[in-house]
């Protein structure tokens, strides 16, 4: 079994006092330089060695920054080879000549594997989580049944009917449907109670059950309905209570989101369940437990090679799903960036070694001349800027991100912005002189609508668009865009979920300021490491370095650049 990747969160924080790998310069304040770039080449692959030497010469990277490791030449590296051969070799190389304190970025080259496979087994930490969550679910289901019985007593003056076909294994959605039905019936009956004292007593009992079953989230909805029905002299008091609860709900939700980003372990799960007890109640707890048990069963422990390489200086970490990217702009003021050193990674690769080599030539030429052309955005029409705030990672959130990108780039750049609002994607011939592109959704089926301008950068939001870069039969977007002449792109090697992609309204505007290179813009806007995304292109490529297309002051909140 491969080594575990789990340590208590406190362990990470204590590293600040004993770190021996040096302090990482904040990329928000210092652009990457050639001598801060390492080049990873495969010692078994002549073309990989040649490409590494070519890149070093073209970008003035010192020869001693080339790291040679003998690696499998397949696109998928086994987890065992990563753990036992590649990771130790790269860590040893970094420990020499103070490279670990100096290098900010790696370039992986043709011949270096694209993916690292999964563990094949659920590790000890996840088995502990599964045991804990299964026990919590059984207890939670029993409490939900007790709650439903209490609600049914409020719903009728007669003896309530028994709850049929409900047990500890009942689906969380079935419990939710039962609770909503019973709560509606109880609420209707309370409205018909004429005795004031009885109504007050039963209303208090009803509110207790709402809080127990659905937490503040459900209570806010019910209280809002009550405000509409209440006499005028009571509405102000209800509205005040509603505002107070909404404030607490917001704070607790933020706390949960923070904990969700921590390494998954029993302590984290217990803390999240505590927050869920208040925010979404017993029903929310059951739903969350079911989602976590499903994730453990799926054992999502594979990743892109480059994303694992980003965490090469980390201590052991959990492999299930992802780790946070502490180079993201949301961590600009966080000490975790210095405690847990993250290295940026970009890849020189493609369907042929000539295409991989050409990414460097095209990047250098475009930097000198500047980029010109059209911007193409292809949302799905799922939301508008006036739509309610979407759930993080939802389809609607990314559609809105494309719309925000359209608005910002139309107002702040001189380049023409073209938006496809139809259900169908851009079709062949519709996108001449494409310099920047983002859109969705054609799974593993590239639509050749684009005539890529010199220096073009684009990506497609779909689930497997970098699943291979070499398979001649494949039609995935990254491979086909590289064949068609794009200079840089990105995509997932396996199912990444939408939350893994950089938001286009952050990535492209940041790139257009000319303040950061390609790899810096990517790491300031992509949220996850030890996960599925891969960036393909010259990491030092800065298309707007000499001819900026957007003023830094026009950037969205949070992306401000420190001069």
TAZIQUI-V327937 format. One record per residue. N is the residue number from 1. RES is the residue in one letter. OMEGA is omega as a letter, one per 30 degrees, with the letter a starting at -180 (none if undefined). Layout:
n: [N;N]
res: [RES;RES]
omega: [OMEGA;OMEGA]
//
This chain:
n: [1;2;3;4;5;6;7;8;9;10;11;12;13;14;15;16;17;18;19;20;21;22;23;24;25;26;27;28;29;30;31;32;33;34;35;36;37;38;39;40;41;42;43;44;45;46;47;48;49;50;51;52;53;54;55;56;57;58;59;60;61;62;63;64;65;66;67;68;69;70;71;72;73;74;75;76;77;78;79;80;81;82;83;84;85;86;87;88;89;90;91;92;93;94;95;96;97;98;99;100;101;102;103;104;105;106;107;108;109;110;111;112;113;114;115;116;117;118;119;120;121;122;123;124;125;126;127;128;129;130;131;132;133;134;135;136;137;138;139;140;141;142;143;144;145;146;147;148;149;150;151;152;153;154;155;156;157;158;159;160;161;162;163;164;165;166;167;168;169;170;171;172;173;174;175;176;177;178;179;180;181;182;183;184;185;186;187;188;189;190;191;192;193;194;195;196;197;198;199;200;201;202;203;204;205;206;207;208;209;210;211;212;213;214;215;216;217;218;219;220;221;222;223;224;225;226;227;228;229;230;231;232;233;234;235;236;237;238;239;240;241;242;243;244;245;246;247;248;249;250;251;252;253;254;255;256;257;258;259;260;261;262;263;264;265;266;267;268;269;270;271;272;273;274;275;276;277;278;279;280;281;282;283;284;285;286;287;288;289;290;291;292;293;294;295;296;297;298;299;300;301;302;303;304;305;306;307;308;309;310;311;312;313;314;315;316;317;318;319;320;321;322;323;324;325;326;327;328;329;330;331;332;333;334;335;336;337;338;339;340;341;342;343;344;345;346;347;348;349;350;351;352;353;354;355;356;357;358;359;360;361;362;363;364;365;366;367;368;369;370;371;372;373;374;375;376;377;378;379;380;381;382;383;384;385;386;387;388;389;390;391;392;393;394;395;396;397;398;399;400;401;402;403;404;405;406;407;408;409;410;411;412;413;414;415;416;417;418;419;420;421;422;423;424;425;426;427;428;429;430;431;432;433;434;435;436;437;438;439;440;441;442;443;444;445;446;447;448;449;450;451;452;453;454;455;456;457;458;459;460;461;462;463;464;465;466;467;468;469;470;471;472;473;474;475;476;477;478;479;480;481;482;483;484;485;486;487;488;489;490;491;492;493;494;495;496;497;498;499;500;501;502;503;504;505;506;507;508;509;510;511;512;513;514;515;516;517;518;519;520;521;522;523;524;525;526;527;528;529;530;531;532;533;534;535;536;537;538;539;540;541;542;543;544;545;546;547;548;549;550;551;552;553;554;555;556;557;558;559;560;561;562;563]
res: [X;X;X;X;X;X;X;X;X;X;X;X;X;X;X;X;X;X;X;X;X;X;X;X;X;X;X;X;X;X;X;X;X;X;X;X;X;X;X;X;X;X;X;X;X;X;X;X;X;X;X;X;X;X;X;X;X;X;X;X;X;X;X;X;X;X;X;X;X;X;X;X;X;X;X;X;X;X;X;X;X;X;X;X;X;X;X;X;X;X;X;X;X;X;X;X;X;X;X;X;X;X;X;X;X;X;X;X;X;X;X;X;X;X;X;X;X;X;X;X;X;X;X;X;X;X;X;X;X;X;X;X;X;X;X;X;X;X;X;X;X;X;X;X;X;X;X;X;X;X;X;X;X;X;X;X;X;X;X;X;X;X;X;X;X;X;X;X;X;X;X;X;X;X;X;X;X;X;X;X;X;X;X;X;X;X;X;X;X;X;X;X;X;X;X;X;X;X;X;X;X;X;X;X;X;X;X;X;X;X;X;X;X;X;X;X;X;X;X;X;X;X;X;X;X;X;X;X;X;X;X;X;X;X;X;X;X;X;X;X;X;X;X;X;X;X;X;X;X;X;X;X;X;X;X;X;X;X;X;X;X;X;X;X;X;X;X;X;X;X;X;X;X;X;X;X;X;X;X;X;X;X;X;X;X;X;X;X;X;X;X;X;X;X;X;X;X;X;X;X;X;X;X;X;X;X;X;X;X;X;X;X;X;X;X;X;X;X;X;X;X;X;X;X;X;X;X;X;X;X;X;X;X;X;X;X;X;X;X;X;X;X;X;X;X;X;X;X;X;X;X;X;X;X;X;X;X;X;X;X;X;X;X;X;X;X;X;X;X;X;X;X;X;X;X;X;X;X;X;X;X;X;X;X;X;X;X;X;X;X;X;X;X;X;X;X;X;X;X;X;X;X;X;X;X;X;X;X;X;X;X;X;X;X;X;X;X;X;X;X;X;X;X;X;X;X;X;X;X;X;X;X;X;X;X;X;X;X;X;X;X;X;X;X;X;X;X;X;X;X;X;X;X;X;X;X;X;X;X;X;X;X;X;X;X;X;X;X;X;X;X;X;X;X;X;X;X;X;X;X;X;X;X;X;X;X;X;X;X;X;X;X;X;X;X;X;X;X;X;X;X;X;X;X;X;X;X;X;X;X;X;X;X;X;X;X;X;X;X;X;X;X;X;X;X;X;X;X;X;X;X;X;X;X;X;X;X;X;X;X;X;X;X;X;X;X;X;X;X;X;X;X;X;X;X;X;X;X;X;X;X;X;X]
omega: [l;l;l;l;a;l;l;a;a;l;l;a;a;a;a;a;a;a;l;a;l;a;a;l;a;a;l;a;a;l;a;a;a;a;l;a;l;a;l;a;l;a;l;a;a;a;l;l;a;l;l;l;l;a;l;a;a;a;l;l;a;a;l;l;l;l;a;l;l;a;l;a;l;l;l;l;l;l;a;l;l;a;a;a;a;a;l;a;l;l;l;l;l;a;a;l;l;l;a;l;a;a;l;a;l;l;l;a;l;a;l;a;a;a;l;a;l;a;a;l;l;a;a;a;a;l;l;l;a;l;l;a;l;l;l;a;l;l;a;l;l;l;l;l;l;l;l;l;l;l;a;l;l;a;a;l;l;l;a;l;l;l;a;l;l;l;a;a;a;a;a;l;l;l;a;a;l;a;a;l;a;l;l;l;l;a;l;l;a;l;a;l;a;l;a;a;l;a;l;l;a;l;l;l;l;l;l;l;l;l;l;a;a;l;a;a;l;a;l;l;a;a;l;l;l;l;l;a;a;l;a;a;l;a;a;l;l;l;l;l;a;a;l;a;l;l;l;l;l;a;a;l;l;l;l;a;l;a;l;l;l;l;a;l;a;a;l;a;l;l;l;l;l;l;l;l;a;a;a;l;a;l;l;l;a;l;a;l;l;a;l;l;l;l;l;l;l;l;a;a;l;a;l;l;a;a;l;l;l;a;a;a;l;l;a;a;a;a;a;a;a;l;l;l;a;l;l;a;a;l;a;a;a;l;l;l;l;a;a;a;l;l;l;a;l;a;l;a;l;a;l;l;l;l;l;l;a;l;l;a;a;a;a;l;a;l;a;a;a;a;l;l;a;l;l;l;a;l;a;l;a;a;l;l;l;a;l;a;a;l;l;l;a;l;a;a;a;l;l;l;l;l;l;l;l;a;a;a;l;a;a;l;l;a;l;l;a;a;l;a;l;l;l;l;l;a;a;l;a;a;l;l;a;l;l;a;l;l;l;g;l;a;l;a;a;l;a;l;a;l;a;l;l;l;a;l;l;l;a;a;l;a;a;a;l;a;l;l;a;a;a;a;a;l;a;a;a;l;a;l;l;l;a;l;l;a;l;l;l;l;a;l;l;l;a;a;a;a;a;a;l;l;a;l;l;a;a;l;l;l;a;l;a;a;a;l;l;a;l;l;l;a;l;a;l;a;a;l;a;a;a;a;l;l;a;a;l;a;a;a;l;a;a;a;a;a;a;l;a;l;l;l;l;a;l;l;l;a;a;a;l;l;none]
//
